[in-house]
Each structure stands twice: as structure tokens, then as C-alpha cells.
Amino acid sequence: MPKSKNQKLKILYILNALKKTDENNPITVNGLIGMLNANDIKAERKSIYDDLESLENFGYDIIRTKGRNCGVFLGAREFELPELKLLVDAVLSSKFITEKKSRQLIEKLASLAGGGDQTSILKRQVFIEGRVKARNESIFNTIDHIHTAIADNKMVSFQYYTYIVRDGRIERVARHGGKKYEVSPWSLTWDDEFYYLLAYDEKSNMIKHFRVDKMTDISIMQKPRKGKMLFGVSGIAAYTKSVFSMFGGKDESVRISCSNSLVGVVIDRYGSDIPILKESDDRFIFTAKVKLSPKFFAWVFSFGKEMEIVYPENVVSRMRASLSELYDLYSDKKK
């Protein structure tokens, strides 16, 4: 039988066809022969069986079926359906991924599920419209540049924008007077459904946090990174752990009294290794280094009497002042 120029690709075409199968949608040997013929590749049944055996020997889980759904399908995969569902949910809930890129990523994830029912299950659960999503389509290029700069120990420069209200409309404006920031990137971290860059700003001699979806026109500089010592002995991971939703503020060691029912909340924020002390049969105390910011005080306030800042006094006073401002805002005196 004369061979076509595509003959050497035969086993790759078979593998690609198998990736679109599952236990409910096997493909027959005749189906594989027809697919190969459509791609100008000649094949006989014996050669198909030989190729399937070669794929099995290489490690692919080729399952043969009998009965009404006779044929072959790919069994074990790199990602099982529950794992793909988890990844799809992560993409959907990520505000920093644009709607367009979310759809593209979900299509790629769905292609890993096989064919038929598996892919349909993933796509049926996708609801993107109405979700809060970023609009910066270059975010993946930005992330790639940051990872490269960190690996090469280089600084980066970029423009950073924010939003303002002008004449009753929301406008996007560049911060820093439109000038590019020049910083030393040290880590990317995911917090409150957004991606943040932790970087050292030499001009202010401090660690700053930048929302990645608000960064544009990024480039890698030739200057080496600086500022690692500012993260302290505990390192970047411990520093990130102390930051509340990336809202900056002064570092402070704060002692907090909590109802026993909030132990899960504290573990979610600080990890299961956070040391605690018994205050009473119903309450415990923990101490943590935090960034003092309105976000931190709002977090404490959200738990009402179940959580109380008890030390130091200057932080307690700031909490009182924040509560007083809120009281004045909603008091009858304004009516």
C-alpha cells in the first residue's frame, strides 16, 4: 500500500482522536480508519491495533469496550473531571482574568476532559456574564514579564492607573503623574480574588503592592533587584501573611480577643500554626503582626462582639475613632 506524506503522523492522529473520547463516547477501529483516510493516511485494522498497543506500552490508558458501545477510549487522564471543575471555578471567580481570556482558558480546560458528556458538563456550568471581571487584556503578558524579571533578578518598569469620578463619570487615569514606576519585583500573590505584585520601591524605601490588572506597558530593566532585606528574617511568605487584602498601612503587633467560634476564621487568615492563649472558657487571645488600615478595622468590626482589639492602646483608640465616625455618619443628628 503506497504511503502518503502524512503517514508518519498516523499514531499522533490516533492519539488526538482518543483524547476526544470517554467511556460514554468510545471510537471504533473503523472510525479511526475513516478519520485517518480523511487526513490522507492509509491504515489497516492490524496497524491500528499495533499503534494502540504502542500507546499502551508508552503509558496511555487505552480501554477496549464490547457490546453496543464497542470501541476504544482513553481512560486515566492528566486531569480528572473534578480537578477540571475546580480549575474552571478558579478561572470564573478570578476578577483579574478578563471575560475574553476566561472563555479561552475554559475552552482549553474543557478540551482536556475528553469528549461528549465530560466536556458538556464543564461548559454547562459556565456563567461569565454579570461577573466582575478585569478589562486589561494584556494581564498575562504582564504576569509573564514579572515572572521573568524575578527569575533573572531584574527590576521592572510600568504604568499604573486608578479610577476617578469626573463630571459624574468613571474615568481611568495614570498614577504617578503618568510616569513609569521602577520597582524591584519579589513576589506575586493572590488575595481577595485579585493578583498583586509585591515589590520594593527604592525612592520611598518601602515594600508596595500593585494590582496586576492595573499595570500596563511593563518592561524588564537591566538594573538588579534591591530591597530583599525589608521583608525581614521571616521572609516574603510571612510578610504576605500579615497583609490584609493588600491595603497598606503601618506594621503593628496587635493582640486580639476572640470568641471560640471564630477559631476557623483566625486559622483561615493566619494558618493553623498561629499560637493562641485561653482567655476564658468561651474566648481565646492571639497576637499577630498586621498592616493597620481601614480594611483591617472593618474586618474586626464585621465580627461584632465576637472579636475585640485589646492591645496596644493606640490601635484600640483608632478603632474607637473609626466607630465614632461611623456613628456620626448614621446618627439622627444628620437628619
C-alpha positions in Angstrom: 0.0 0.0 0.0 1.6 3.3 -1.0 2.2 5.7 1.9 1.2 9.4 1.9 3.4 12.2 3.2 1.3 12.2 6.4 1.9 8.6 7.1 4.5 9.3 9.8 1.8 11.3 11.7 -0.5 8.4 11.9 -0.1 7.5 15.6 -0.4 11.2 16.6 -3.7 11.4 14.8 -4.9 8.3 16.6 -3.8 9.8 20.0 -5.5 13.1 19.2 -8.7 11.2 18.4 -8.5 9.2 21.6 -8.2 12.4 23.7 -11.7 13.3 22.5 -13.2 10.1 23.8 -14.5 8.9 27.1 -16.3 5.8 28.5 -19.6 7.0 27.0 -18.1 8.1 23.7 -15.6 5.5 22.5 -14.3 5.3 19.0 -14.3 2.2 16.8 -11.3 0.9 14.8 -13.4 1.6 11.7 -13.9 5.2 13.0 -10.2 5.6 13.4 -9.6 4.3 9.9 -12.1 6.7 8.5 -10.5 9.6 10.4 -7.1 8.7 9.1 -8.4 8.4 5.5 -9.9 11.8 5.8 -6.4 13.1 6.6 -4.8 11.3 3.6 -3.3 8.5 5.8 -3.8 4.9 4.7 -4.4 2.3 7.5 -5.4 -1.3 8.0 -7.0 -2.7 11.1 -3.9 -4.6 12.1 -1.8 -1.4 12.0 -4.4 0.4 14.2 -4.2 -2.4 16.8 -0.3 -2.2 16.7 -0.5 1.6 17.2 -2.9 1.2 20.1 -0.6 -1.3 21.7 2.4 1.1 21.3 0.4 3.8 23.0 -0.4 1.4 25.9 3.3 0.5 26.2 4.2 4.2 26.3 1.8 4.6 29.3 -1.6 5.7 27.9 -4.6 4.0 29.5 -6.3 2.5 26.4 -9.6 0.9 27.3 -11.4 -1.5 25.0 -15.1 -2.0 25.2 -17.6 -4.6 23.9 -21.3 -4.6 23.3 -23.4 -1.7 21.8 -20.7 0.9 22.6 -17.8 -1.2 21.4 -14.6 0.5 20.6 -11.7 2.1 22.5 -11.4 5.2 24.7 -8.8 6.9 26.8 -9.2 6.1 30.4 -7.0 7.8 33.0 -6.0 11.4 32.1 -3.7 14.0 33.4 -6.7 15.8 34.8 -9.9 14.1 36.1 -13.2 15.8 35.8 -13.4 17.0 39.4 -10.0 18.6 39.1 -11.0 20.4 35.9 -14.2 21.6 37.6 -12.0 23.1 40.3 -9.8 24.9 37.8 -12.8 26.2 35.9 -14.3 27.6 39.1 -11.0 29.3 39.9 -11.0 30.9 36.5 -14.6 32.1 36.8 -14.0 33.5 40.3 -10.8 35.4 39.4 -11.6 39.0 38.9 -8.2 39.8 37.4 -8.9 37.5 34.4 -10.9 39.2 31.7 -14.1 37.8 30.3 -12.5 37.1 26.9 -9.5 35.3 28.5 -11.8 33.4 30.9 -13.7 31.9 27.9 -10.4 31.0 26.2 -9.0 29.3 29.3 -12.2 27.4 30.0 -12.3 26.1 26.4 -8.7 24.8 26.8 -9.6 23.2 30.1 -12.8 21.6 28.6 -10.7 20.1 25.8 -8.7 18.1 28.5 -11.9 16.4 29.7 -12.3 14.2 26.7 -15.4 14.2 24.6 -19.2 14.1 24.8 -20.7 14.3 28.3 -17.5 15.3 30.2 -17.0 18.4 28.1 -20.7 19.3 28.1 -20.7 19.1 31.9 -17.9 21.6 32.2 -19.4 24.1 29.7 -22.9 23.9 31.2 -21.6 25.2 34.4 -20.0 28.3 32.9 -21.7 31.6 33.7 -19.4 34.5 32.9 -21.9 37.3 32.1 -22.7 39.5 35.1 -19.4 38.6 37.0 -17.0 41.4 38.0 -14.1 40.9 35.6 -11.0 43.0 34.7 -10.7 44.7 31.3 -6.9 44.6 30.9 -6.4 42.0 28.1 -2.6 42.3 28.5 -2.5 40.9 32.0 -1.0 37.5 31.0 1.8 39.3 29.2 2.4 41.4 32.4 2.5 38.3 34.6 5.0 36.6 32.2 7.2 39.7 32.4 7.1 39.7 36.2 8.0 36.0 36.5 10.9 36.5 34.0 12.2 39.6 35.9 12.1 37.7 39.2 13.9 34.7 37.7 16.5 37.0 36.2 16.8 39.2 39.3 15.9 42.3 37.4 13.8 45.4 38.1 10.7 46.3 36.1 9.0 49.5 34.9 5.4 50.0 34.2 2.5 52.5 34.2 -0.1 52.1 36.9 -3.6 53.5 36.7 -6.5 54.1 39.0 -10.1 55.3 38.7 -11.6 58.7 39.5 -15.1 60.2 39.2 -15.2 63.3 36.9 -18.4 65.0 35.9 -20.4 62.1 37.1 -18.5 59.6 35.0 -15.8 56.9 36.0 -12.5 57.6 34.3 -9.3 55.6 34.2 -6.2 57.8 34.9 -2.5 57.0 35.2 -1.0 57.4 38.6 2.4 58.9 39.4 1.7 61.8 37.0 1.8 59.3 34.1 5.5 58.5 34.8 6.5 54.9 34.9 7.1 53.1 38.3 10.5 51.5 38.6 10.5 48.8 41.3 12.1 45.5 42.3 9.6 42.7 42.0 9.7 40.0 44.7 6.5 38.0 44.6 3.1 37.6 43.0 0.3 36.8 45.4 -3.5 36.2 45.1 -5.7 38.0 47.6 -9.4 38.7 47.6 -9.8 37.4 44.0 -7.1 39.7 42.6 -3.5 39.2 41.7 -0.9 41.5 43.4 2.8 42.3 42.8 4.9 42.8 46.0 7.8 45.0 45.0 10.4 47.2 46.6 10.2 50.9 45.8 13.7 52.4 46.3 12.6 56.0 46.2 10.3 55.6 49.2 12.4 52.7 50.7 9.4 50.5 51.3 7.5 47.5 50.0 4.5 48.4 47.9 1.6 46.3 46.4 0.4 46.8 42.9 -2.8 45.2 41.4 -1.5 43.4 38.3 -4.7 44.1 36.3 -4.0 47.9 36.8 -0.4 47.6 35.4 0.3 48.4 31.7 3.2 48.9 29.4 5.6 46.7 31.5 9.2 46.2 30.6 12.2 44.4 32.2 15.0 46.7 33.2 18.7 45.8 33.3 19.1 47.0 36.9 19.4 44.3 39.5 16.7 43.9 42.2 17.0 45.5 45.6 15.1 45.5 48.9 15.0 41.9 49.9 16.1 42.8 53.5 12.9 44.8 54.1 11.0 41.5 54.2 12.8 40.7 57.5 14.2 37.5 58.8 10.9 35.6 58.3 10.9 36.3 54.6 8.3 37.1 51.9 5.8 34.4 52.9 5.5 35.8 56.5 5.2 39.3 55.2 2.3 38.4 52.9 0.5 36.6 55.7 0.4 39.9 57.7 -1.2 41.9 54.9 -5.0 42.4 54.9 -6.3 42.5 51.4 -3.2 44.4 50.2 -4.3 47.7 51.8 -1.1 49.3 53.0 -0.5 50.7 56.5 1.9 50.7 59.4 3.1 47.4 60.7 1.8 46.7 64.2 1.8 43.8 66.5 -1.9 43.5 67.7 -3.4 41.4 70.4 -7.0 40.3 69.7 -9.6 38.6 71.8 -12.0 36.2 70.0 -14.9 34.0 70.7 -14.1 30.4 70.4 -16.5 30.2 67.5 -14.0 32.3 65.4 -11.1 29.9 65.6 -11.7 28.8 62.0 -11.7 32.5 60.8 -8.3 33.1 62.5 -6.9 29.9 61.0 -8.1 30.9 57.6 -6.3 34.2 57.9 -3.1 33.2 59.8 -2.8 29.4 59.4 -3.2 26.6 61.9 0.2 27.3 63.5 -0.9 30.6 64.9 -0.3 30.5 68.8 -3.4 31.2 70.9 -3.9 31.6 74.7 -7.0 30.8 76.6 -8.8 33.9 78.0 -11.9 32.2 79.4 -14.0 29.1 78.7 -15.6 31.0 75.8 -12.8 33.1 74.4 -9.1 33.0 73.3 -6.4 35.6 72.5 -4.0 35.6 69.7 -1.3 38.1 68.6 -0.4 38.9 65.0 1.6 41.4 63.0 -0.8 43.3 60.8 -1.0 46.3 58.4 -3.1 48.9 60.2 -5.6 50.1 57.6 -9.4 50.9 57.3 -9.7 47.4 55.8 -8.2 45.8 59.0 -10.6 47.7 61.3 -13.5 46.8 59.1 -12.6 43.2 59.2 -12.5 43.3 63.0 -15.8 45.2 63.1 -17.5 42.7 60.9 -17.5 40.1 63.8 -19.1 42.5 66.3 -18.7 41.4 69.9 -17.1 38.1 68.8 -13.8 39.9 68.1 -12.1 42.7 70.1 -8.7 44.5 69.8 -7.3 44.6 73.3 -3.7 45.8 72.8 -1.9 48.2 72.1 -3.9 51.2 73.3 -3.1 53.3 70.2 -4.7 50.7 68.0 -7.7 50.4 70.3 -8.1 54.2 70.2 -8.0 54.2 66.4 -10.8 51.5 66.4 -12.8 53.7 68.7 -12.3 56.7 66.4 -13.4 54.7 63.4 -16.6 53.5 65.2 -17.3 57.1 66.3 -17.0 58.4 62.7 -19.5 55.7 61.6 -21.9 56.5 64.4 -21.8 60.2 63.4 -22.4 59.3 59.8 -25.6 57.4 60.6 -26.8 59.3 63.7 -30.1 61.2 63.9 -28.1 64.5 64.2 -27.7 64.5 60.4 -31.5 64.3 59.7 
